């Protein structure tokens, strides 16, 4: 089974390109802190992981995610072999993301253009997926209809009954 789940901060804004057939593809890198510190008391290490998204997920990520933002990514690990300009064989590991989710505080999400469809979690689980609602993989998913719930600001939760 090849399934990867990561959470980290974007090191740059996602870059959207299109294949020759017009399929959208976005790439970005996330910085993921390792869950442990070295025994010698040094700083925790960080891994920089390349992420690739396709189709609607690529467009979603490019539209709503920015450098420095915290994101959760779910997908599969892919190893690509390629040859550089000098003829040397190279190998690259990347995560092909099926799902990308907002994480962290809403203020952490950066500025969004008004009226672009994002209304505080109207996309499934705060993210977007190229999987249809019935679980069929490979299709496009449309934004989930608003649930009628609204997001609370940090200082409005004092009156909650629980």
C-alpha positions in Angstrom: 0.0 0.0 0.0 1.4 3.4 -0.9 -0.4 6.2 1.1 1.3 9.3 2.5 -0.1 11.8 4.9 1.9 15.0 5.7 1.4 18.3 7.3 3.8 21.2 6.9 4.2 24.8 5.7 4.4 25.8 2.0 7.9 27.1 1.2 6.6 29.0 -1.9 3.4 29.8 -3.6 2.1 26.9 -5.7 3.0 27.0 -9.4 0.2 26.1 -11.9 1.1 24.8 -15.3 -0.8 22.9 -18.0 0.2 19.8 -19.9 0.1 19.8 -23.7 -3.4 18.5 -23.5 -4.5 21.3 -21.2 -4.6 19.3 -17.9 -3.8 21.6 -14.9 -0.9 20.5 -12.7 0.4 22.4 -9.7 3.6 21.9 -7.8 4.8 23.2 -4.4 7.1 22.2 -1.6 6.2 21.8 2.1 8.5 22.0 5.1 7.8 19.1 7.5 9.4 19.1 10.9 10.5 15.8 12.2 8.7 14.7 15.3 11.8 14.3 17.4 14.9 16.3 18.4 18.4 14.9 18.1 19.8 13.3 21.3 22.6 15.9 21.5 20.0 18.6 22.2 20.2 20.2 18.8 17.3 21.6 16.8 14.7 19.4 15.2 15.4 18.7 11.5 13.0 19.7 8.7 12.4 17.8 5.5 11.4 19.6 2.3 9.0 17.5 0.3 7.9 18.2 -3.2 4.1 17.9 -3.8 2.3 17.6 -7.2 -1.4 18.0 -7.6 -3.5 17.5 -10.8 -6.8 18.8 -12.3 -9.3 20.5 -9.9 -7.0 20.0 -6.9 -4.2 21.8 -8.7 -6.5 24.8 -9.5 -7.8 24.8 -5.9 -4.4 24.8 -4.3 -3.1 27.5 -6.6 -6.1 29.7 -5.8 -6.3 29.3 -2.1 -2.8 28.4 -0.7 0.2 30.7 -0.3 3.8 30.6 1.0 4.0 30.0 4.7 0.6 28.5 5.0 0.1 25.3 7.0 -1.5 22.5 4.9 -2.2 18.8 5.2 -1.6 16.6 2.2 -2.8 13.1 1.5 -1.6 11.1 -1.5 1.0 8.6 -2.7 4.8 8.6 -3.0 6.1 8.6 -6.5 9.7 8.0 -7.6 10.7 9.5 -11.0 13.9 8.7 -12.9 15.1 11.3 -15.3 18.2 12.4 -17.2 19.7 15.9 -16.7 21.2 18.2 -19.4 24.7 16.6 -18.9 23.3 13.1 -19.4 23.5 12.1 -15.7 20.7 9.8 -14.4 18.8 11.4 -11.6 16.0 10.2 -9.2 13.4 12.4 -7.6 10.8 11.5 -4.9 7.6 13.5 -4.7 4.1 13.1 -3.3 1.2 13.1 -5.8 -1.5 14.6 -3.6 -5.1 13.5 -4.0 -6.3 15.7 -1.2 -5.0 19.0 0.2 -6.6 20.5 3.4 -6.5 23.8 5.2 -5.0 23.4 8.7 -4.1 25.8 11.4 -5.9 29.1 12.2 -8.1 30.9 9.6 -5.9 33.9 10.0 -3.0 31.7 8.9 -4.6 31.2 5.4 -3.5 34.5 3.9 -5.6 37.0 2.0 -8.3 35.6 -0.4 -10.1 37.5 -3.1 -13.7 38.2 -2.1 -16.4 36.2 -3.7 -14.1 33.4 -4.9 -16.2 30.6 -3.4 -14.3 30.0 -0.2 -16.6 30.6 2.7 -14.8 29.1 5.7 -14.8 25.4 5.1 -17.4 24.9 2.3 -15.0 22.6 0.6 -15.0 19.1 1.9 -13.1 19.0 5.2 -11.6 22.4 4.5 -9.8 21.0 1.4 -10.4 19.8 -2.1 -10.2 16.4 -3.7 -10.2 15.0 -7.2 -12.3 12.1 -5.9 -16.1 12.3 -6.4 -18.4 12.2 -3.4 -19.2 8.5 -4.0 -15.6 7.6 -3.6 -14.9 7.1 -7.3 -11.3 8.2 -8.0 -10.3 10.1 -11.1 -13.3 12.4 -11.5 -13.8 16.0 -10.4 -15.4 17.0 -7.2 -17.4 20.1 -6.9 -17.4 22.3 -3.8 -19.7 20.9 -1.1 -22.8 22.8 -0.5 -22.7 25.1 2.5 -23.9 23.3 5.6 -25.5 26.3 7.3 -22.8 26.4 9.9 -20.5 29.4 10.3 -17.0 29.7 11.5 -16.4 31.4 14.9 -13.7 33.9 15.5 -11.4 33.1 18.3 -13.1 35.4 20.9 -16.7 34.3 20.1 -16.5 30.8 21.6 -17.1 32.0 25.2 -20.9 31.5 24.9 -20.9 27.9 23.7 -23.0 25.5 25.8 -20.3 22.9 26.1 
